[in-house]
Amino acid sequence: MSSPKKAPAQKPSDNRRKLLDAAREIMTAKGYAETGTEEIVARAGVTRGALYYQFADKQDLFLALCQELAEALGLRVFEETMARITNDREDLAVGLEMMLDAFLEPDIQRLLLRDGPAVLGFDTWKGLVEPINRVLVEHALQHLLDDGTLAPQPLEPIAVVMSGAMIQAGQAIAASPDPKAAREAYGQALSTMVAGIMSGSAAASAK
């Protein structure tokens, strides 16, 4: 699939906000393919001209929506994690739980995890979601490195592997007929991975 077309940069406007909100509501319920631009502009209460003034086409609108969802998700998970932990060593485990819980939300599931790769293409979609997980994981790993829980080592390989595992878990949860059960199953698997990283590094440091 070719890369999404980019609309010329425009000043923020009420119409842009209305279009993003309308698209989020309708596409969450119906999916990207079943949502027409005429339905989006009707829900937003704007003209088709207003849509094409802000976005090149429906795909460009969807890209902007996914960017917004991804950025908001990363910020929210980080803030919720910081609010819940009592010490920095809890970052990774608590952040993991917050992200898995977010994967149960209908808009995150339908737009970011299910429709996103198909509509935007894998490379574009991965560029949206991977940095969020990696930043969160690297932040948590750095704390573990600083306090000696992790033996001195490059953090990037661990962060890449864990980020990929979290993304895969999110897609599996979104695709499951029972997302809550899938969330528990993949949560246990990822928790085992975290425990292995911490215990393995501690054992290596003790040698």
Backbone as a chain_set.jsonl record, in Angstrom:
{"seq": "MSSPKKAPAQKPSDNRRKLLDAAREIMTAKGYAETGTEEIVARAGVTRGALYYQFADKQDLFLALCQELAEALGLRVFEETMARITNDREDLAVGLEMMLDAFLEPDIQRLLLRDGPAVLGFDTWKGLVEPINRVLVEHALQHLLDDGTLAPQPLEPIAVVMSGAMIQAGQAIAASPDPKAAREAYGQALSTMVAGIMSGSAAASAK", "coords": {"N": [[0.848, -1.194, 0.0], [0.51, 2.24, -0.78], [2.045, 5.11, 0.764], [0.149, 7.122, 3.106], [-1.475, 10.04, 1.858], [-0.445, 13.402, 2.427], [-2.024, 16.179, 3.807], [-1.918, 19.709, 3.144], [-0.382, 21.738, 5.644], [-2.468, 23.08, 8.103], [-3.97, 25.698, 10.035], [-4.948, 25.073, 13.426], [-8.391, 24.343, 14.025], [-11.882, 24.702, 14.91], [-13.386, 23.098, 13.261], [-11.644, 21.033, 12.503], [-11.31, 19.694, 14.944], [-13.943, 18.874, 15.379], [-14.309, 17.13, 13.221], [-12.395, 15.119, 13.737], [-13.375, 14.138, 16.175], [-15.899, 13.206, 15.374], [-15.188, 11.266, 13.476], [-13.779, 9.501, 15.085], [-15.797, 8.531, 16.797], [-17.65, 7.32, 14.993], [-16.069, 5.539, 13.47], [-15.06, 3.892, 15.446], [-17.306, 2.483, 16.14], [-18.143, 1.343, 13.676], [-15.963, 0.749, 12.1], [-13.207, 1.49, 9.876], [-13.519, 0.935, 7.069], [-16.275, 0.768, 6.68], [-17.181, 3.283, 7.137], [-18.238, 6.291, 5.803], [-17.209, 9.381, 4.224], [-19.255, 11.204, 3.989], [-20.899, 10.594, 6.11], [-19.273, 11.228, 8.245], [-18.923, 14.038, 7.98], [-21.537, 14.834, 8.297], [-22.092, 14.059, 10.939], [-20.239, 15.653, 12.217], [-21.187, 18.122, 11.608], [-20.319, 19.817, 9.582], [-19.193, 20.968, 6.326], [-18.401, 19.055, 3.308], [-16.374, 20.33, 2.049], [-15.055, 21.524, 4.171], [-13.921, 19.313, 5.376], [-12.062, 18.485, 3.413], [-10.475, 20.658, 3.376], [-9.086, 20.496, 5.733], [-8.006, 17.906, 5.694], [-6.387, 15.585, 3.468], [-7.797, 13.391, 2.505], [-10.012, 10.644, 3.405], [-8.297, 8.719, 4.472], [-6.129, 10.231, 5.307], [-7.341, 11.695, 7.321], [-7.876, 9.578, 9.051], [-5.258, 8.802, 9.674], [-4.388, 11.079, 11.118], [-6.124, 10.847, 13.259], [-5.301, 8.408, 14.418], [-2.696, 9.096, 15.134], [-3.23, 10.981, 17.107], [-4.605, 9.393, 18.978], [-2.584, 7.551, 19.677], [-0.565, 9.187, 20.791], [-1.949, 10.319, 22.964], [-2.514, 8.008, 24.382], [0.046, 7.077, 25.156], [0.893, 9.205, 26.854], [-1.103, 9.129, 28.815], [-0.834, 6.534, 29.935], [1.738, 6.739, 30.981], [1.409, 8.818, 32.883], [-0.542, 7.695, 34.587], [0.827, 5.48, 35.508], [2.965, 6.672, 36.921], [1.481, 7.83, 38.933], [0.624, 5.674, 40.404], [2.746, 4.111, 41.323], [4.99, 3.301, 44.04], [7.679, 3.236, 44.243], [10.536, 3.562, 42.034], [11.222, 1.077, 40.975], [8.935, -0.241, 40.385], [7.982, 0.637, 38.013], [8.039, -0.76, 35.462], [6.414, -3.124, 35.714], [3.937, -2.067, 36.618], [3.378, -0.162, 34.616], [3.098, -1.849, 32.444], [0.711, -3.215, 33.114], [-1.085, -1.053, 33.011], [-0.975, -0.402, 30.293], [-1.95, -2.766, 29.119], [-4.564, -2.755, 30.117], [-5.515, -0.524, 28.749], [-5.626, -1.544, 26.202], [-8.045, -2.781, 26.13], [-9.933, -0.907, 25.601], [-12.524, 0.295, 23.487], [-12.031, 2.148, 21.277], [-9.234, 2.188, 21.066], [-8.77, -0.504, 20.521], [-10.251, -0.984, 18.058], [-9.473, 1.083, 16.24], [-6.671, 1.723, 16.544], [-5.375, -0.76, 16.884], [-6.612, -2.744, 15.28], [-7.735, -1.714, 12.753], [-5.724, 0.081, 12.092], [-3.087, -1.049, 11.134], [-3.921, -2.207, 8.678], [-5.093, -0.118, 7.212], [-3.242, 2.009, 7.184], [-0.887, 0.814, 6.454], [1.792, -1.353, 7.325], [4.366, -0.318, 8.045], [3.994, 2.479, 8.425], [2.064, 2.425, 10.447], [3.451, 1.025, 12.489], [5.393, 2.899, 13.006], [3.904, 4.722, 14.424], [3.004, 3.436, 16.793], [5.116, 1.951, 17.983], [7.207, 3.695, 19.059], [5.951, 4.755, 21.346], [5.594, 2.625, 23.188], [8.298, 1.895, 23.42], [9.524, 4.15, 24.551], [8.277, 4.232, 27.073], [9.062, 1.714, 28.097], [11.882, 1.864, 28.005], [12.302, 3.973, 29.779], [11.472, 2.802, 32.193], [13.264, 0.635, 32.338], [15.667, 1.976, 32.582], [15.57, 2.951, 35.187], [15.792, 0.522, 36.556], [18.316, -0.238, 35.8], [19.813, 1.813, 36.919], [19.461, 1.391, 39.682], [20.72, -0.975, 40.07], [19.322, -3.339, 39.728], [19.155, -4.335, 37.145], [21.843, -5.752, 35.371], [24.702, -3.993, 34.095], [24.234, -3.1, 30.749], [23.353, -2.747, 27.24], [20.314, -1.045, 26.758], [18.563, -0.829, 24.649], [18.125, -3.239, 22.993], [16.575, -4.866, 24.761], [14.386, -3.202, 25.203], [13.324, -3.013, 22.616], [12.514, -5.665, 22.117], [10.635, -6.063, 24.202], [8.807, -4.033, 23.649], [7.876, -4.857, 21.131], [6.659, -7.244, 21.911], [4.577, -6.276, 23.527], [3.053, -4.861, 21.657], [2.263, -6.943, 19.963], [0.761, -8.407, 21.797], [-1.293, -6.578, 22.266], [-2.562, -6.505, 19.727], [-3.43, -9.156, 19.58], [-5.23, -9.252, 21.713], [-7.145, -7.405, 20.81], [-8.101, -8.758, 18.587], [-9.286, -10.986, 19.622], [-12.159, -13.052, 20.407], [-12.875, -12.9, 23.004], [-11.839, -10.476, 24.6], [-11.193, -9.739, 27.283], [-10.43, -12.118, 28.542], [-8.262, -12.733, 26.945], [-6.637, -10.576, 27.537], [-5.919, -11.176, 30.172], [-4.481, -13.572, 29.791], [-2.334, -12.825, 28.075], [-1.304, -10.875, 29.654], [-0.273, -12.341, 31.811], [1.75, -13.735, 30.483], [3.463, -11.648, 29.654], [4.117, -10.591, 32.134], [5.597, -12.684, 33.159], [7.779, -12.513, 31.452], [8.841, -10.034, 32.241], [9.511, -10.636, 34.913], [11.458, -12.562, 34.449], [13.462, -11.075, 33.168], [14.239, -9.363, 35.246], [14.982, -11.131, 37.36], [16.905, -12.692, 36.114], [18.86, -10.805, 35.472], [19.57, -9.976, 38.001], [20.663, -12.298, 39.037], [22.841, -12.582, 37.343], [24.331, -10.377, 38.076], [25.119, -11.118, 40.601], [27.056, -13.001, 40.274]], "CA": [[0.0, 0.0, 0.0], [1.283, 3.476, -0.806], [1.975, 5.895, 1.997], [-0.982, 8.047, 3.135], [-1.199, 11.386, 1.368], [-0.404, 14.431, 3.451], [-2.691, 17.428, 3.491], [-1.138, 20.889, 3.518], [-0.546, 22.114, 7.052], [-3.505, 24.081, 8.331], [-4.093, 26.17, 11.407], [-5.983, 24.357, 14.192], [-9.704, 24.973, 13.934], [-12.98, 23.944, 15.503], [-13.815, 22.083, 12.302], [-10.729, 19.895, 12.599], [-11.66, 18.978, 16.154], [-15.241, 18.237, 15.16], [-14.125, 16.023, 12.29], [-11.68, 14.049, 14.44], [-14.285, 13.545, 17.159], [-16.929, 12.462, 14.655], [-14.569, 10.078, 12.886], [-13.458, 8.568, 16.178], [-17.034, 7.911, 17.267], [-18.264, 6.455, 13.98], [-15.147, 4.466, 13.089], [-14.978, 2.947, 16.555], [-18.509, 1.649, 16.087], [-18.36, 0.664, 12.398], [-14.722, 0.453, 11.417], [-12.793, 2.437, 8.822], [-14.042, 0.609, 5.743], [-17.722, 0.973, 6.626], [-17.476, 4.682, 7.447], [-18.09, 7.188, 4.657], [-16.926, 10.78, 4.571], [-20.511, 11.94, 4.127], [-21.392, 10.353, 7.464], [-18.403, 11.968, 9.165], [-19.212, 15.479, 7.941], [-22.874, 15.035, 8.857], [-21.981, 13.974, 12.392], [-19.452, 16.806, 12.677], [-21.925, 19.354, 11.347], [-19.533, 20.683, 8.705], [-19.33, 20.637, 4.918], [-17.332, 18.233, 2.754], [-15.264, 21.235, 1.772], [-14.31, 21.718, 5.413], [-13.106, 18.109, 5.582], [-10.923, 18.46, 2.496], [-9.6, 21.779, 3.726], [-8.263, 20.051, 6.858], [-7.376, 16.616, 5.428], [-6.317, 15.266, 2.044], [-8.843, 12.418, 2.214], [-10.417, 9.894, 4.6], [-7.128, 8.053, 5.027], [-5.346, 11.245, 6.004], [-8.091, 11.938, 8.555], [-7.642, 8.419, 9.915], [-3.877, 8.897, 10.154], [-4.362, 12.094, 12.167], [-6.848, 10.296, 14.401], [-4.442, 7.408, 15.055], [-1.598, 9.818, 15.777], [-3.768, 11.577, 18.322], [-4.881, 8.303, 19.916], [-1.328, 6.98, 20.138], [0.107, 10.149, 21.666], [-2.73, 10.424, 24.195], [-2.349, 6.746, 25.103], [1.357, 7.071, 25.793], [0.905, 10.164, 27.946], [-2.001, 8.664, 29.879], [-0.231, 5.385, 30.608], [2.87, 7.236, 31.767], [0.915, 9.573, 34.045], [-1.216, 6.766, 35.502], [1.873, 4.66, 36.122], [3.659, 7.501, 37.911], [0.571, 8.086, 40.048], [0.341, 4.449, 41.155], [3.924, 3.443, 41.882], [5.554, 3.831, 45.288], [9.116, 3.419, 43.988], [10.835, 3.469, 40.607], [11.371, -0.305, 40.545], [7.619, -0.747, 39.985], [7.607, 1.243, 36.734], [7.831, -1.683, 34.351], [5.269, -3.997, 35.964], [2.704, -1.267, 36.683], [3.142, 0.395, 33.283], [2.614, -2.96, 31.625], [-0.7, -3.427, 33.438], [-1.844, 0.09, 32.508], [-1.072, -0.514, 28.84], [-2.854, -3.879, 28.808], [-5.929, -2.29, 30.378], [-5.883, 0.387, 27.661], [-5.906, -2.351, 25.019], [-9.435, -3.218, 26.192], [-10.816, 0.208, 25.255], [-13.032, 0.065, 22.129], [-11.395, 2.939, 20.224], [-7.861, 1.713, 20.93], [-8.844, -1.806, 19.849], [-10.739, -0.951, 16.671], [-8.771, 2.018, 15.371], [-5.218, 1.668, 16.619], [-4.824, -2.111, 16.839], [-7.193, -3.579, 14.218], [-7.783, -1.039, 11.457], [-4.506, 0.844, 11.843], [-2.114, -1.678, 10.233], [-4.499, -2.457, 7.36], [-5.394, 1.138, 6.514], [-2.059, 2.861, 7.05], [0.296, 0.064, 6.067], [2.481, -1.782, 8.54], [5.486, 0.553, 8.425], [3.455, 3.729, 8.969], [1.419, 2.11, 11.723], [4.488, 0.696, 13.46], [6.027, 4.161, 13.374], [3.044, 5.413, 15.385], [2.808, 2.75, 18.069], [6.321, 1.421, 18.612], [7.927, 4.646, 19.909], [5.267, 4.955, 22.627], [5.993, 1.532, 24.068], [9.735, 1.903, 23.668], [9.84, 5.226, 25.506], [7.822, 3.793, 28.394], [9.886, 0.594, 28.537], [13.247, 2.339, 28.25], [12.261, 4.768, 31.006], [11.418, 1.873, 33.324], [14.504, -0.127, 32.376], [16.747, 2.839, 33.063], [15.497, 2.93, 36.654], [16.31, -0.764, 37.022], [19.759, -0.191, 35.577], [20.388, 2.763, 37.876], [19.48, 0.871, 41.057], [21.464, -2.227, 40.119], [18.495, -4.515, 39.466], [19.658, -4.817, 35.868], [23.285, -5.672, 35.164], [25.044, -3.04, 33.031], [24.045, -3.651, 29.406], [22.558, -1.859, 26.382], [18.887, -1.183, 27.031], [17.758, -0.809, 23.429], [17.609, -4.555, 22.565], [15.504, -5.311, 25.648], [13.229, -2.345, 24.956], [12.735, -3.372, 21.324], [11.84, -6.949, 22.277], [9.461, -5.894, 25.051], [7.849, -3.21, 22.919], [7.248, -5.714, 20.132], [5.776, -8.19, 22.596], [3.391, -5.545, 23.969], [2.238, -4.57, 20.475], [1.662, -8.21, 19.551], [-0.276, -8.716, 22.781], [-2.421, -5.691, 22.001], [-3.28, -6.961, 18.534], [-4.096, -10.42, 19.906], [-6.37, -8.904, 22.559], [-8.149, -6.754, 19.975], [-8.656, -9.72, 17.638], [-9.882, -12.106, 20.332], [-13.599, -12.988, 20.68], [-13.002, -12.621, 24.435], [-10.686, -9.626, 24.889], [-10.816, -9.734, 28.696], [-9.682, -13.344, 28.806], [-6.979, -12.597, 26.248], [-5.835, -9.613, 28.304], [-5.353, -11.891, 31.319], [-3.502, -14.549, 29.315], [-1.137, -12.143, 27.601], [-0.736, -10.189, 30.813], [0.546, -13.312, 32.537], [2.948, -14.02, 29.685], [4.356, -10.497, 29.714], [4.615, -10.497, 33.504], [6.652, -13.697, 33.258], [8.932, -11.956, 30.761], [9.41, -9.006, 33.112], [10.132, -11.309, 36.056], [12.662, -13.206, 33.965], [14.477, -10.049, 32.935], [14.723, -8.851, 36.528], [15.662, -12.169, 38.134], [18.087, -13.093, 35.381], [19.877, -9.781, 35.601], [20.024, -9.978, 39.388], [21.532, -13.46, 39.198], [24.085, -12.299, 36.631], [25.087, -9.4, 38.857], [25.62, -11.748, 41.824], [28.176, -13.906, 39.967]], "C": [[0.882, 1.242, 0.0], [1.094, 4.24, 0.482], [0.796, 6.841, 1.939], [-0.586, 9.417, 2.625], [-1.277, 12.389, 2.509], [-1.144, 15.672, 2.975], [-1.776, 18.592, 3.837], [-1.41, 21.261, 4.969], [-1.563, 23.239, 7.17], [-3.491, 24.502, 9.788], [-5.163, 25.357, 12.125], [-7.312, 25.089, 14.099], [-10.732, 24.11, 14.633], [-13.433, 22.839, 14.564], [-12.932, 20.841, 12.364], [-11.068, 19.033, 13.817], [-12.977, 18.226, 15.986], [-15.114, 17.016, 14.25], [-13.41, 14.846, 12.957], [-12.591, 13.352, 15.441], [-15.357, 12.704, 16.484], [-16.358, 11.175, 14.064], [-14.249, 9.041, 13.957], [-14.706, 7.819, 16.638], [-17.575, 6.905, 16.257], [-17.355, 5.277, 13.64], [-14.949, 3.452, 14.212], [-16.148, 1.975, 16.504], [-18.583, 0.788, 14.828], [-17.086, 0.193, 11.723], [-14.456, 1.434, 10.291], [-13.513, 2.17, 7.508], [-15.53, 0.926, 5.601], [-18.139, 2.405, 6.921], [-17.211, 5.546, 6.223], [-17.837, 8.613, 5.095], [-18.211, 11.582, 4.744], [-21.106, 11.762, 5.52], [-20.57, 11.139, 8.484], [-18.765, 13.45, 9.171], [-20.6, 15.768, 8.502], [-22.828, 15.01, 10.378], [-21.239, 15.191, 12.955], [-20.201, 18.123, 12.489], [-21.146, 20.349, 10.51], [-19.76, 20.241, 7.264], [-18.207, 19.703, 4.473], [-16.117, 19.087, 2.436], [-14.409, 21.47, 3.008], [-13.419, 20.508, 5.691], [-11.864, 18.152, 4.705], [-10.023, 19.68, 2.649], [-8.621, 21.349, 4.82], [-7.454, 18.786, 6.54], [-7.396, 16.321, 3.933], [-7.454, 14.337, 1.636], [-9.174, 11.675, 3.5], [-9.223, 9.213, 5.263], [-6.254, 9.027, 5.807], [-6.015, 11.619, 7.326], [-7.855, 10.802, 9.546], [-6.23, 8.429, 10.484], [-3.774, 9.908, 11.296], [-5.039, 11.588, 13.437], [-5.981, 9.282, 15.15], [-3.247, 8.058, 15.744], [-2.053, 10.404, 17.112], [-4.022, 10.509, 19.385], [-3.589, 7.763, 20.515], [-0.621, 7.914, 21.114], [-0.617, 10.267, 23.005], [-2.577, 9.163, 25.038], [-1.018, 6.713, 25.838], [1.426, 7.998, 26.991], [0.067, 9.676, 29.119], [-1.398, 7.5, 30.659], [0.933, 5.826, 31.481], [2.382, 7.938, 33.039], [0.242, 8.663, 35.058], [-0.208, 5.877, 36.215], [2.576, 5.438, 37.22], [2.788, 7.757, 39.146], [0.383, 6.864, 40.943], [1.556, 3.837, 41.84], [4.341, 4.1, 43.195], [7.069, 3.945, 45.21], [9.385, 3.102, 42.526], [10.943, 2.033, 40.097], [10.043, -0.897, 40.053], [7.195, -0.266, 38.604], [7.183, 0.224, 35.686], [6.571, -2.523, 34.54], [3.956, -3.215, 35.963], [2.371, -0.677, 35.316], [2.601, -0.643, 32.322], [1.123, -3.202, 31.855], [-1.574, -2.291, 32.909], [-2.025, 0.007, 30.996], [-2.027, -1.633, 28.437], [-4.308, -3.499, 29.055], [-6.412, -1.375, 29.256], [-6.233, -0.377, 26.395], [-7.327, -2.912, 25.015], [-10.411, -2.114, 25.763], [-11.233, 0.113, 23.786], [-12.321, 0.861, 21.036], [-9.948, 2.514, 20.002], [-7.858, 0.381, 20.168], [-9.164, -1.661, 18.357], [-9.841, -0.106, 15.775], [-7.266, 1.78, 15.357], [-4.672, 0.265, 16.38], [-5.364, -2.972, 15.69], [-7.155, -2.891, 12.857], [-6.459, -0.366, 11.096], [-3.533, 0.193, 10.884], [-2.642, -1.85, 8.811], [-4.67, -1.172, 6.558], [-4.127, 1.925, 6.21], [-0.863, 2.137, 6.448], [1.131, -0.212, 7.308], [3.558, -0.795, 8.978], [5.004, 1.859, 9.039], [2.839, 3.494, 10.337], [2.445, 1.819, 12.812], [5.206, 1.958, 13.927], [5.215, 4.968, 14.363], [3.084, 4.758, 16.763], [4.103, 2.32, 18.758], [7.044, 2.435, 19.493], [7.282, 4.849, 21.275], [5.691, 3.882, 23.614], [7.468, 1.585, 24.417], [10.13, 2.977, 24.673], [9.466, 4.802, 26.921], [8.716, 2.687, 28.948], [11.301, 1.051, 28.866], [13.321, 3.173, 29.523], [12.292, 3.853, 32.229], [12.718, 1.08, 33.455], [15.673, 0.701, 32.904], [16.756, 2.911, 34.584], [16.1, 1.638, 37.202], [17.821, -0.852, 36.833], [20.43, 0.689, 36.623], [20.468, 2.191, 39.284], [20.167, -0.487, 41.178], [20.644, -3.481, 39.92], [18.904, -5.17, 38.148], [21.177, -4.706, 35.845], [23.569, -4.677, 34.043], [24.989, -3.697, 31.65], [23.301, -2.635, 28.562], [21.065, -2.107, 26.619], [18.047, -1.323, 25.761], [17.271, -2.193, 23.007], [16.462, -5.062, 23.439], [14.232, -4.515, 25.367], [12.535, -2.706, 23.65], [11.94, -4.672, 21.439], [10.56, -6.797, 23.095], [8.388, -5.063, 24.365], [7.119, -4.034, 21.876], [6.281, -6.698, 20.754], [4.49, -7.509, 23.051], [2.462, -5.236, 22.798], [1.522, -5.834, 19.997], [0.535, -8.616, 20.504], [-1.513, -7.855, 22.539], [-3.232, -6.122, 20.802], [-4.041, -8.259, 18.804], [-5.329, -10.174, 20.772], [-7.502, -8.319, 21.718], [-8.829, -7.733, 19.03], [-9.417, -10.855, 18.318], [-11.404, -11.952, 20.478], [-13.89, -12.715, 22.15], [-11.794, -11.788, 24.866], [-10.245, -9.642, 26.35], [-10.009, -10.977, 29.056], [-8.303, -13.283, 28.151], [-6.067, -11.637, 26.993], [-5.171, -10.301, 29.492], [-4.251, -12.851, 30.88], [-2.209, -13.878, 28.874], [-0.493, -11.324, 28.713], [0.163, -11.097, 31.624], [1.844, -13.604, 31.795], [3.947, -12.876, 29.762], [4.922, -10.297, 31.118], [5.736, -11.507, 33.744], [7.928, -13.195, 32.579], [9.628, -10.902, 31.626], [10.141, -9.638, 34.296], [11.439, -11.981, 35.641], [13.789, -12.229, 33.727], [15.093, -9.6, 34.256], [15.494, -9.906, 37.304], [16.941, -12.618, 37.444], [19.207, -12.095, 35.512], [20.442, -9.747, 37.013], [20.988, -11.14, 39.62], [22.877, -13.229, 38.523], [24.96, -11.34, 37.409], [25.736, -10.05, 40.067], [26.831, -12.642, 41.565], [29.512, -13.185, 40.121]], "O": [[1.892, 1.288, 0.703], [0.114, 4.047, 1.201], [0.451, 7.327, 0.862], [0.505, 9.906, 2.92], [-2.075, 12.239, 3.435], [-0.913, 16.155, 1.867], [-0.941, 18.473, 4.734], [-2.53, 21.116, 5.46], [-1.518, 24.22, 6.429], [-3.054, 23.753, 10.662], [-6.17, 24.987, 11.522], [-7.348, 26.319, 14.094], [-10.49, 22.937, 14.915], [-13.821, 21.761, 15.014], [-13.431, 19.719, 12.284], [-11.108, 17.806, 13.733], [-13.101, 17.076, 16.404], [-15.746, 15.988, 14.492], [-13.795, 13.695, 12.753], [-12.584, 12.126, 15.547], [-15.689, 11.618, 16.957], [-16.983, 10.118, 14.149], [-14.432, 7.842, 13.746], [-14.665, 6.606, 16.844], [-17.918, 5.778, 16.615], [-17.822, 4.143, 13.534], [-14.698, 2.276, 13.947], [-15.995, 0.788, 16.792], [-19.028, -0.358, 14.886], [-17.133, -0.68, 10.857], [-15.361, 2.119, 9.815], [-14.059, 3.092, 6.902], [-15.987, 1.308, 4.524], [-19.332, 2.707, 6.951], [-16.111, 5.541, 5.671], [-18.205, 9.009, 6.201], [-18.263, 12.52, 5.539], [-21.742, 12.674, 6.049], [-21.109, 11.65, 9.466], [-18.9, 14.055, 10.235], [-20.823, 16.815, 9.11], [-23.452, 15.843, 11.034], [-21.57, 15.691, 14.031], [-19.883, 19.12, 13.137], [-21.277, 21.561, 10.683], [-20.444, 19.248, 7.015], [-17.192, 19.568, 5.156], [-14.977, 18.632, 2.539], [-13.188, 21.6, 2.912], [-12.299, 20.655, 6.181], [-10.754, 17.893, 5.171], [-8.923, 19.714, 2.099], [-7.468, 21.781, 4.834], [-6.349, 18.611, 7.052], [-8.303, 16.748, 3.218], [-8.013, 14.476, 0.548], [-8.677, 12.031, 4.569], [-9.154, 9.143, 6.49], [-5.704, 8.677, 6.851], [-5.337, 11.834, 8.331], [-7.657, 11.039, 10.737], [-6.03, 8.098, 11.653], [-3.149, 9.631, 12.32], [-4.586, 11.864, 14.548], [-5.933, 9.297, 16.38], [-2.833, 7.619, 16.816], [-1.342, 10.326, 18.114], [-3.69, 10.701, 20.554], [-3.508, 7.541, 21.724], [-0.133, 7.471, 22.154], [0.021, 10.31, 24.057], [-2.517, 9.237, 26.265], [-0.965, 6.359, 27.015], [1.959, 7.623, 28.036], [0.474, 9.792, 30.275], [-1.444, 7.477, 31.888], [1.093, 5.336, 32.599], [2.884, 7.679, 34.133], [0.43, 8.834, 36.262], [-0.376, 5.561, 37.393], [2.763, 4.928, 38.325], [3.296, 7.883, 40.26], [0.023, 7.002, 42.112], [1.413, 3.12, 42.831], [4.086, 5.281, 43.431], [7.683, 4.658, 46.004], [8.575, 2.458, 41.859], [10.773, 1.796, 38.901], [10.031, -1.93, 39.385], [6.172, -0.703, 38.079], [6.107, 0.33, 35.098], [5.751, -2.624, 33.628], [2.972, -3.657, 35.369], [1.212, -0.689, 34.901], [1.746, -0.347, 31.487], [0.363, -3.373, 30.902], [-2.676, -2.532, 32.416], [-3.1, 0.309, 30.478], [-2.826, -1.467, 27.515], [-5.188, -3.882, 28.284], [-7.574, -1.437, 28.854], [-7.049, 0.085, 25.597], [-7.769, -3.46, 24.005], [-11.599, -2.38, 25.584], [-10.387, -0.124, 22.924], [-12.032, 0.314, 19.972], [-9.484, 2.485, 18.863], [-7.035, 0.173, 19.276], [-8.429, -2.161, 17.505], [-9.486, -0.529, 14.675], [-6.66, 1.652, 14.293], [-3.629, 0.106, 15.747], [-4.651, -3.836, 15.181], [-6.595, -3.438, 11.906], [-6.118, -0.259, 9.918], [-3.168, 0.819, 9.888], [-1.901, -1.662, 7.846], [-4.416, -1.152, 5.354], [-3.96, 2.446, 5.107], [0.078, 2.78, 5.98], [1.172, 0.602, 8.231], [3.651, -0.47, 10.162], [5.536, 2.302, 10.057], [3.06, 4.265, 11.27], [2.32, 2.312, 13.933], [5.58, 2.075, 15.094], [5.765, 5.812, 15.071], [3.186, 5.446, 17.779], [4.178, 2.324, 19.986], [7.466, 2.076, 20.592], [7.981, 5.09, 22.259], [6.097, 4.183, 24.736], [7.852, 1.351, 25.563], [10.969, 2.743, 25.543], [10.244, 4.988, 27.857], [9.087, 2.712, 30.122], [11.855, 0.666, 29.895], [14.299, 3.086, 30.265], [13.038, 4.093, 33.178], [13.214, 0.878, 34.564], [16.556, 0.183, 33.589], [17.82, 2.93, 35.202], [16.83, 1.658, 38.193], [18.515, -1.481, 37.632], [21.49, 0.347, 37.148], [21.424, 2.464, 40.01], [20.195, -1.08, 42.256], [21.193, -4.582, 39.937], [18.988, -6.394, 38.047], [21.736, -3.687, 36.25], [22.756, -4.533, 33.13], [25.624, -4.726, 31.417], [22.67, -1.734, 29.115], [20.62, -3.254, 26.673], [16.947, -1.873, 25.799], [16.092, -2.329, 22.682], [15.491, -5.62, 22.929], [13.139, -5.076, 25.302], [11.307, -2.708, 23.576], [10.827, -4.772, 20.923], [9.519, -7.339, 22.726], [7.198, -5.354, 24.485], [5.9, -3.936, 21.738], [5.213, -6.962, 20.204], [3.417, -8.107, 22.969], [1.241, -5.333, 22.922], [0.336, -5.804, 19.671], [-0.51, -9.104, 20.074], [-2.642, -8.343, 22.6], [-4.462, -6.108, 20.848], [-5.158, -8.443, 18.32], [-6.359, -10.82, 20.582], [-8.666, -8.683, 21.885], [-10.004, -7.563, 18.703], [-10.123, -11.609, 17.648], [-11.89, -10.835, 20.654], [-15.008, -12.344, 22.508], [-10.838, -12.322, 25.43], [-9.049, -9.568, 26.631], [-9.023, -10.894, 29.789], [-7.308, -13.724, 28.726], [-4.859, -11.859, 27.071], [-4.004, -10.046, 29.79], [-3.206, -12.933, 31.524], [-1.119, -14.307, 29.252], [0.719, -11.107, 28.712], [1.232, -10.685, 32.074], [2.908, -13.708, 32.405], [5.146, -13.107, 29.918], [6.071, -9.882, 31.274], [6.704, -11.217, 34.448], [9.029, -13.427, 33.077], [10.855, -10.884, 31.727], [11.25, -9.229, 34.64], [12.413, -11.971, 36.394], [14.944, -12.515, 34.045], [16.311, -9.473, 34.373], [16.555, -9.61, 37.854], [17.944, -12.893, 38.103], [20.371, -12.472, 35.648], [21.636, -9.518, 37.209], [21.999, -10.993, 40.307], [23.921, -13.62, 39.046], [26.185, -11.465, 37.408], [26.787, -9.598, 40.522], [27.551, -13.006, 42.495], [30.565, -13.785, 39.905]]}, "num_chains": 1, "name": "protein.A"}
